[in-house]
Amino acid sequence: MSVVFVMILLRLGLYVVRADYPSVNVLACLMVSLVLC
């Protein structure tokens, strides 16, 4: 898991938050699963 990839996901997450707030929960689950894997 590269730091750059995480930063990109976080930036995409910020756009998702602005567009559709409920999507934050899904994004958080994806982030946790990726980090644990």
PyMOL Python script that loads the backbone (N, CA, C, O; Angstrom):
from pymol import cmd

cmd.read_pdbstr("""\
ATOM      1  N   MET A   1       0.856  -1.191   0.000  1.00  0.00           N
ATOM      2  CA  MET A   1       0.000   0.000   0.000  1.00  0.00           C
ATOM      3  C   MET A   1       0.889   1.237   0.000  1.00  0.00           C
ATOM      4  O   MET A   1       1.538   1.550   0.999  1.00  0.00           O
ATOM      5  N   SER A   2       0.911   1.931  -1.121  1.00  0.00           N
ATOM      6  CA  SER A   2       1.770   3.106  -1.225  1.00  0.00           C
ATOM      7  C   SER A   2       1.095   4.348  -0.641  1.00  0.00           C
ATOM      8  O   SER A   2      -0.129   4.479  -0.667  1.00  0.00           O
ATOM      9  N   VAL A   3       1.911   5.243  -0.122  1.00  0.00           N
ATOM     10  CA  VAL A   3       1.392   6.475   0.471  1.00  0.00           C
ATOM     11  C   VAL A   3       0.704   7.328  -0.586  1.00  0.00           C
ATOM     12  O   VAL A   3      -0.318   7.960  -0.321  1.00  0.00           O
ATOM     13  N   VAL A   4       1.278   7.339  -1.789  1.00  0.00           N
ATOM     14  CA  VAL A   4       0.709   8.140  -2.877  1.00  0.00           C
ATOM     15  C   VAL A   4      -0.705   7.678  -3.189  1.00  0.00           C
ATOM     16  O   VAL A   4      -1.603   8.493  -3.399  1.00  0.00           O
ATOM     17  N   PHE A   5      -0.898   6.349  -3.218  1.00  0.00           N
ATOM     18  CA  PHE A   5      -2.218   5.802  -3.516  1.00  0.00           C
ATOM     19  C   PHE A   5      -3.226   6.215  -2.449  1.00  0.00           C
ATOM     20  O   PHE A   5      -4.374   6.533  -2.757  1.00  0.00           O
ATOM     21  N   VAL A   6      -2.786   6.207  -1.196  1.00  0.00           N
ATOM     22  CA  VAL A   6      -3.667   6.609  -0.093  1.00  0.00           C
ATOM     23  C   VAL A   6      -4.049   8.076  -0.234  1.00  0.00           C
ATOM     24  O   VAL A   6      -5.210   8.440  -0.046  1.00  0.00           O
ATOM     25  N   MET A   7      -3.073   8.920  -0.565  1.00  0.00           N
ATOM     26  CA  MET A   7      -3.338  10.348  -0.719  1.00  0.00           C
ATOM     27  C   MET A   7      -4.335  10.598  -1.841  1.00  0.00           C
ATOM     28  O   MET A   7      -5.214  11.451  -1.722  1.00  0.00           O
ATOM     29  N   ILE A   8      -4.195   9.845  -2.940  1.00  0.00           N
ATOM     30  CA  ILE A   8      -5.126   9.987  -4.062  1.00  0.00           C
ATOM     31  C   ILE A   8      -6.530   9.608  -3.618  1.00  0.00           C
ATOM     32  O   ILE A   8      -7.499  10.290  -3.951  1.00  0.00           O
ATOM     33  N   LEU A   9      -6.637   8.511  -2.860  1.00  0.00           N
ATOM     34  CA  LEU A   9      -7.949   8.074  -2.380  1.00  0.00           C
ATOM     35  C   LEU A   9      -8.557   9.131  -1.464  1.00  0.00           C
ATOM     36  O   LEU A   9      -9.758   9.395  -1.521  1.00  0.00           O
ATOM     37  N   LEU A  10      -7.723   9.734  -0.619  1.00  0.00           N
ATOM     38  CA  LEU A  10      -8.224  10.760   0.296  1.00  0.00           C
ATOM     39  C   LEU A  10      -8.728  11.973  -0.478  1.00  0.00           C
ATOM     40  O   LEU A  10      -9.762  12.545  -0.135  1.00  0.00           O
ATOM     41  N   ARG A  11      -8.002  12.363  -1.516  1.00  0.00           N
ATOM     42  CA  ARG A  11      -8.432  13.510  -2.324  1.00  0.00           C
ATOM     43  C   ARG A  11      -9.739  13.191  -3.039  1.00  0.00           C
ATOM     44  O   ARG A  11     -10.630  14.037  -3.115  1.00  0.00           O
ATOM     45  N   LEU A  12      -9.855  11.976  -3.562  1.00  0.00           N
ATOM     46  CA  LEU A  12     -11.099  11.566  -4.213  1.00  0.00           C
ATOM     47  C   LEU A  12     -12.217  11.555  -3.183  1.00  0.00           C
ATOM     48  O   LEU A  12     -13.355  11.910  -3.488  1.00  0.00           O
ATOM     49  N   GLY A  13     -11.891  11.148  -1.966  1.00  0.00           N
ATOM     50  CA  GLY A  13     -12.876  11.099  -0.889  1.00  0.00           C
ATOM     51  C   GLY A  13     -13.428  12.482  -0.587  1.00  0.00           C
ATOM     52  O   GLY A  13     -14.619  12.626  -0.311  1.00  0.00           O
ATOM     53  N   LEU A  14     -12.571  13.507  -0.637  1.00  0.00           N
ATOM     54  CA  LEU A  14     -13.029  14.871  -0.378  1.00  0.00           C
ATOM     55  C   LEU A  14     -14.043  15.304  -1.427  1.00  0.00           C
ATOM     56  O   LEU A  14     -15.025  15.974  -1.107  1.00  0.00           O
ATOM     57  N   TYR A  15     -13.807  14.920  -2.687  1.00  0.00           N
ATOM     58  CA  TYR A  15     -14.758  15.271  -3.746  1.00  0.00           C
ATOM     59  C   TYR A  15     -16.073  14.542  -3.516  1.00  0.00           C
ATOM     60  O   TYR A  15     -17.145  15.100  -3.748  1.00  0.00           O
ATOM     61  N   VAL A  16     -15.991  13.285  -3.054  1.00  0.00           N
ATOM     62  CA  VAL A  16     -17.198  12.493  -2.795  1.00  0.00           C
ATOM     63  C   VAL A  16     -18.002  13.131  -1.664  1.00  0.00           C
ATOM     64  O   VAL A  16     -19.231  13.177  -1.717  1.00  0.00           O
ATOM     65  N   VAL A  17     -17.298  13.624  -0.638  1.00  0.00           N
ATOM     66  CA  VAL A  17     -17.973  14.257   0.501  1.00  0.00           C
ATOM     67  C   VAL A  17     -18.776  15.463   0.028  1.00  0.00           C
ATOM     68  O   VAL A  17     -19.900  15.688   0.477  1.00  0.00           O
ATOM     69  N   ARG A  18     -18.191  16.230  -0.877  1.00  0.00           N
ATOM     70  CA  ARG A  18     -18.876  17.431  -1.370  1.00  0.00           C
ATOM     71  C   ARG A  18     -20.068  17.053  -2.231  1.00  0.00           C
ATOM     72  O   ARG A  18     -21.080  17.754  -2.234  1.00  0.00           O
ATOM     73  N   ALA A  19     -19.958  15.951  -2.961  1.00  0.00           N
ATOM     74  CA  ALA A  19     -21.015  15.561  -3.889  1.00  0.00           C
ATOM     75  C   ALA A  19     -22.116  14.761  -3.199  1.00  0.00           C
ATOM     76  O   ALA A  19     -23.302  15.020  -3.402  1.00  0.00           O
ATOM     77  N   ASP A  20     -21.713  13.784  -2.379  1.00  0.00           N
ATOM     78  CA  ASP A  20     -22.706  12.891  -1.777  1.00  0.00           C
ATOM     79  C   ASP A  20     -22.221  12.443  -0.405  1.00  0.00           C
ATOM     80  O   ASP A  20     -21.426  11.509  -0.301  1.00  0.00           O
ATOM     81  N   TYR A  21     -22.693  13.099   0.641  1.00  0.00           N
ATOM     82  CA  TYR A  21     -22.208  12.833   1.990  1.00  0.00           C
ATOM     83  C   TYR A  21     -22.344  11.383   2.453  1.00  0.00           C
ATOM     84  O   TYR A  21     -21.409  10.868   3.066  1.00  0.00           O
ATOM     85  N   PRO A  22     -23.478  10.688   2.187  1.00  0.00           N
ATOM     86  CA  PRO A  22     -23.617   9.292   2.646  1.00  0.00           C
ATOM     87  C   PRO A  22     -22.544   8.362   2.084  1.00  0.00           C
ATOM     88  O   PRO A  22     -22.287   7.301   2.653  1.00  0.00           O
ATOM     89  N   SER A  23     -21.922   8.744   0.984  1.00  0.00           N
ATOM     90  CA  SER A  23     -20.893   7.898   0.376  1.00  0.00           C
ATOM     91  C   SER A  23     -19.648   7.805   1.254  1.00  0.00           C
ATOM     92  O   SER A  23     -18.797   6.941   1.043  1.00  0.00           O
ATOM     93  N   VAL A  24     -19.545   8.695   2.234  1.00  0.00           N
ATOM     94  CA  VAL A  24     -18.377   8.702   3.117  1.00  0.00           C
ATOM     95  C   VAL A  24     -18.258   7.374   3.850  1.00  0.00           C
ATOM     96  O   VAL A  24     -17.152   6.864   4.029  1.00  0.00           O
ATOM     97  N   ASN A  25     -19.383   6.809   4.277  1.00  0.00           N
ATOM     98  CA  ASN A  25     -19.349   5.539   4.995  1.00  0.00           C
ATOM     99  C   ASN A  25     -18.782   4.430   4.120  1.00  0.00           C
ATOM    100  O   ASN A  25     -17.974   3.621   4.578  1.00  0.00           O
ATOM    101  N   VAL A  26     -19.205   4.394   2.864  1.00  0.00           N
ATOM    102  CA  VAL A  26     -18.708   3.374   1.933  1.00  0.00           C
ATOM    103  C   VAL A  26     -17.221   3.566   1.689  1.00  0.00           C
ATOM    104  O   VAL A  26     -16.457   2.601   1.675  1.00  0.00           O
ATOM    105  N   LEU A  27     -16.815   4.814   1.496  1.00  0.00           N
ATOM    106  CA  LEU A  27     -15.407   5.115   1.245  1.00  0.00           C
ATOM    107  C   LEU A  27     -14.556   4.730   2.453  1.00  0.00           C
ATOM    108  O   LEU A  27     -13.464   4.184   2.299  1.00  0.00           O
ATOM    109  N   ALA A  28     -15.057   5.013   3.649  1.00  0.00           N
ATOM    110  CA  ALA A  28     -14.327   4.675   4.866  1.00  0.00           C
ATOM    111  C   ALA A  28     -14.140   3.166   4.973  1.00  0.00           C
ATOM    112  O   ALA A  28     -13.067   2.700   5.357  1.00  0.00           O
ATOM    113  N   CYS A  29     -15.171   2.406   4.639  1.00  0.00           N
ATOM    114  CA  CYS A  29     -15.081   0.945   4.690  1.00  0.00           C
ATOM    115  C   CYS A  29     -14.037   0.448   3.693  1.00  0.00           C
ATOM    116  O   CYS A  29     -13.259  -0.454   4.003  1.00  0.00           O
ATOM    117  N   LEU A  30     -14.021   1.035   2.501  1.00  0.00           N
ATOM    118  CA  LEU A  30     -13.041   0.643   1.484  1.00  0.00           C
ATOM    119  C   LEU A  30     -11.625   0.958   1.954  1.00  0.00           C
ATOM    120  O   LEU A  30     -10.716   0.146   1.783  1.00  0.00           O
ATOM    121  N   MET A  31     -11.438   2.127   2.539  1.00  0.00           N
ATOM    122  CA  MET A  31     -10.117   2.522   3.018  1.00  0.00           C
ATOM    123  C   MET A  31      -9.622   1.559   4.086  1.00  0.00           C
ATOM    124  O   MET A  31      -8.470   1.126   4.051  1.00  0.00           O
ATOM    125  N   VAL A  32     -10.497   1.220   5.044  1.00  0.00           N
ATOM    126  CA  VAL A  32     -10.121   0.311   6.130  1.00  0.00           C
ATOM    127  C   VAL A  32      -9.765  -1.064   5.580  1.00  0.00           C
ATOM    128  O   VAL A  32      -8.769  -1.661   5.987  1.00  0.00           O
ATOM    129  N   SER A  33     -10.582  -1.568   4.650  1.00  0.00           N
ATOM    130  CA  SER A  33     -10.328  -2.894   4.085  1.00  0.00           C
ATOM    131  C   SER A  33      -9.010  -2.915   3.308  1.00  0.00           C
ATOM    132  O   SER A  33      -8.270  -3.897   3.366  1.00  0.00           O
ATOM    133  N   LEU A  34      -8.716  -1.829   2.576  1.00  0.00           N
ATOM    134  CA  LEU A  34      -7.466  -1.760   1.814  1.00  0.00           C
ATOM    135  C   LEU A  34      -6.260  -1.715   2.750  1.00  0.00           C
ATOM    136  O   LEU A  34      -5.247  -2.370   2.503  1.00  0.00           O
ATOM    137  N   VAL A  35      -6.376  -0.945   3.813  1.00  0.00           N
ATOM    138  CA  VAL A  35      -5.258  -0.820   4.759  1.00  0.00           C
ATOM    139  C   VAL A  35      -5.007  -2.148   5.470  1.00  0.00           C
ATOM    140  O   VAL A  35      -3.856  -2.528   5.681  1.00  0.00           O
ATOM    141  N   LEU A  36      -6.078  -2.856   5.841  1.00  0.00           N
ATOM    142  CA  LEU A  36      -5.934  -4.137   6.534  1.00  0.00           C
ATOM    143  C   LEU A  36      -5.385  -5.212   5.600  1.00  0.00           C
ATOM    144  O   LEU A  36      -4.714  -6.141   6.048  1.00  0.00           O
ATOM    145  N   CYS A  37      -5.669  -5.088   4.303  1.00  0.00           N
ATOM    146  CA  CYS A  37      -5.155  -6.062   3.331  1.00  0.00           C
ATOM    147  C   CYS A  37      -3.735  -5.673   2.942  1.00  0.00           C
ATOM    148  O   CYS A  37      -3.108  -6.357   2.133  1.00  0.00           O
TER     149      CYS A  37
END
""", "prot")
cmd.dss("prot")
cmd.show_as("cartoon", "prot")
cmd.util.cbc("prot")
cmd.orient("prot")
